[in-house]
Amino acid sequence: MPWLYAPQRFFINGGVLEQHRGRGIGQTLYDHLLRCIREEYDGNEIHTWTTENRPFSIRFLEKRGFVEKMRNWESRLDTTNFDFSRYEGIEDKAAASGVQIKSLAELLEEDPDALRKLYDLEWVLVQDVPTTRESTKVPFEEWVERYGEKNKGYMPEGNFIAIAPDGEYIGISALWRSQSNDMLYTGLTGVKREWRRKSIARAMKIRAIRLAKDMGNRTICTWNEQNNPMYLLNVELGFIAQPAEILYINELE
C-alpha cells in the first residue's frame, strides 16, 4: 500500500488448502512470519485481509490477537447489459462547468508534466479515502514506476482525468488490467472537493464503462470502504456487492 508506508508496518497474506487444515500448518507459517517481523525488522504492526464468508480465517486471526478495523466491499459490474441511455448528457453536464475529460494516453502526448500533475492530484484525493492509518506520501520517482511497461496492469487509455478550464487536474477514474481476459479493475476514483456535485465523477465512470465494454471486458471490479460515498455511486451504476473484505490489524506488544 504505497500511500500507507511505515517501516515497522507489515502486510501478510496466506492460507492453507482445505484438505490440509487443522494440522498446525497455518500456525507454523504464522509463527515463522511473526518471528521474522519481530526479530529481523523490529515490526510492531501486522495488517491482513480476509472476507466475511471465511469464518475459519476470521477465527484464526482473532485467536491470535488480530482486531477488525475496516470493511471494504468488492463490487462488480456486468458491462454487457449496461444501459448508457440512462446517462445521456452526463458528460455535457460536466462540460457545462468548463471541465474536460481526457485519457492519460492523450495527456501524455500533449502535456510533458502530465504524470507530475497526476501524482499531485492523487495525493490530494487519497486524503479523503477512508483508512485506518495516516497516509504517507510516496516519492514521485517511486510512484511513477506504476505508470510504465513494468506494470502489467497499466493502461493509460483507461485512466480518465478531469481537467479544469485553467488546466488543473481535478479528478480521476482509473481502469487497470487484471489477470483475467474479460475483467478490468477500477483504481482510484475521486474529484477535488471544490469540484464535487457537478457530475464529474459520474461522467468519468461512464467513460470508463464504455471503454471497458468496447474492449470486450465483461466485468469491472472495484472496492470501496463501507461508508465511502463512491460506493453509493457504484450501486447506482449497477455494481453488485460481493462478500465484504475485512481488514484485520495486530498491534504487536
N, C-alpha and C positions, 0 to 999 in steps of 0.2 A: 504494500500500500504506500505509494510514493509520497502522498501528502500526510501520512501519519507516521513518519520515521522517528524512531528513538533508538539509540544504540543498545539499550537493555530491554527492548521490547521485541518479542518473537512471535511469529505466526507458525503454527504447526498444522499439519493435515495428515490423516492416516486412517487406517481401517483394517479389518480382518475379514476374510471371506467367511460367509455364514457357517459353512460346514466345519470351520476350524475354530469357531468361537468357544469360549468357556474353558480354554486350556491354558490361560495365562499368557498368550502371545501378545495381546494388546498391552497388558501390564508390563511385560518385559520391554517392549518397544518404547512405551511411555517412560519407563524408568531410565532407559538409556538416553532418550532425548532430554529428560529433566536434568540428568547428571551433566550432560554436555552444556546445556544452557547455563546451569549454575556455576560449574567449575571452570569451563573454558571461556565463557563470555560474561560472567557475573550478571546474568539476566535476572530481572525482577518482575517480569510480566509475560504471560503467555496468552495469546489470542487463538481461537479456533472457531470454526463454524460447523453447525450440523443443521438438520431440518426437523421440523416438528413431527414428522411421520417416522422418525427413527428413535423410538423410545430406548433401545439398547444403548445408543450413543449418548443420549441425554443422561441415562443412569450412570454410565461410565464416567462422564465428565463431572457430574455433580458429586459423585462419590469421592472424587479427587480434588475437590475444592474449587472447581470452576463455577462461576456465577453468571446467569443470564444477564446481558447488558443491553441488547438491542435485537429487534426483529426486522428483517427485510422480506419483502415479498418479491419473488420472481414472478414476472407476468409475461405472457406470450400472446402475440397477435398473429392470426392467420390472415396473411395478406391477400389470399386468393379471393376472398369474399368481401374485401373492404369496399365500402360504398363511398367513393370520392365525391359523389354528388351532394352529400350532406355538408361538404366543406367548400363548396364553390364560393369563390370570392374571398376566402380566408387570407390568401396572400395579398389581395388587393387591400384588405383591411389593414394589414401590417404596413403595406406600402404607403397608405394614407398618412402615416406618421413620418414618411420620408425614409423608411427603413428598406434596405436591400438585403436579399438573402442570396449568398453565393457559396459555392462549394470551396473547400480548401484547395482543391486542384486548380480552380480558377484563380484563386487569390495568390497561390504560389507563382503563377505565371506573371501576374501584374503588380505584385507588391513584395519587394525584397524583404520587408520586415514582417511578413505575414506570420511566421512562426513565433517571433518575439511578441507580437500583439496577441496571438492566441494564448501564449504562455501567461501573459499578464491578465487576460480575461479569465482563464481557468482559475488562477489564484484568487481572484475576486469571488468567483462563483462557488468555489469549494468552501468558502466561509459559511455558506448557507446550507451546506449538505449536512444532514444530521449525522453526528458521530459521537463516540464516547470519549474521545481524547482531542486535545488541541491540535489543529493542523500544523504541519511543518512545511516550509517552503523548499521545494526541490531546486537545486541549482539548474539554471537554464540548460547548460551543457548536458546534464544527465537527463533532464526532461525531454529534450529534443530527440534523444535516441529512439523514443517511441514512434517518431514521425519519419520513418525511413524503411528501407528494404529489410532491415534486420528484424522488424516486427511483422510477422506474417499476417497479423490481423489488420494492419494499417490499410485504409482505403480512403485516400484524400477526396475522392469523388463522393464519398458518403458522409463527410464531415461538413455540415452546413453551418455557416456563420452569418449572424445578423449584423448588419453594418449601419451605423447611424449616418445622417446626412454629412456630418463632418469627418467621416472616415473611421470613427471609433468603433472597435469591435464590441458589441453589446450583448451577444447571445450565441449559444452553440447548441446543436443537437448532433451527436456524432454516432455514426454506424461503424462497426468493426467486424471483420470477418471472423467466423468461428471455424472449428474443425469440420463442421458439417457442411455439405454442399448446398443445402437449402435453408440454412439459418444464418441470420446476422444478429450481432449483439448491439444494443444501444448503450453507449457510454454516457458521459456527462451530458445532461440537457439542462440548460438554465439561461436566464436573462437577468441582466443587471437590474437592481431594484427600481431605479428611476424609470425603467422602460417596460415594466411589467403591466399587465392588464391591457395590452394593445394587440393581443392575438399573435404575438411574435413567436412564442414557444410553440403554439398550435400550428402555425404556418410552417415552421421548421420541421416539426414532426410529420406533417403531411408530405412535405418534400421527401423526407427520408423514407416514408412508407411507399410512396410512388416509385422511388428508385429501387427499393428492395423488390417490389413486385415486378418491375420492368426487367430486373436482372434475373428473375426466376427464383428468388428466395421466398419460399412459402411462409417462413416463420421469422418474426423479430422477437428477440428475448431481451428483457430488461429487468432491473432490480431497483426497488425503492424502499426506503425505511417506512414503517407503517404510518407515521404521521406526516410524511412528506407530501405537500400539495401536488407534486408531479405524479404521485400515484393516482390521484383522482382524475387527472388529465388522461392518463393511460387507460383508466377504466372507461372514461367517456369515449375514447377512441376504439374501444373493443378489446383491449388486452384482458386476458383471463389469468387470474391469480393462481399460482401453484402453491404447494405447501410452503409455509413460511420458513425462511432460513434464520437461524438463531445464532447470534454472536455470544460466545462464552469467553470469559476472561478469568484467568487465575493470577491473582496478585501474590507473588511468592514472598514468603516471610524471610 
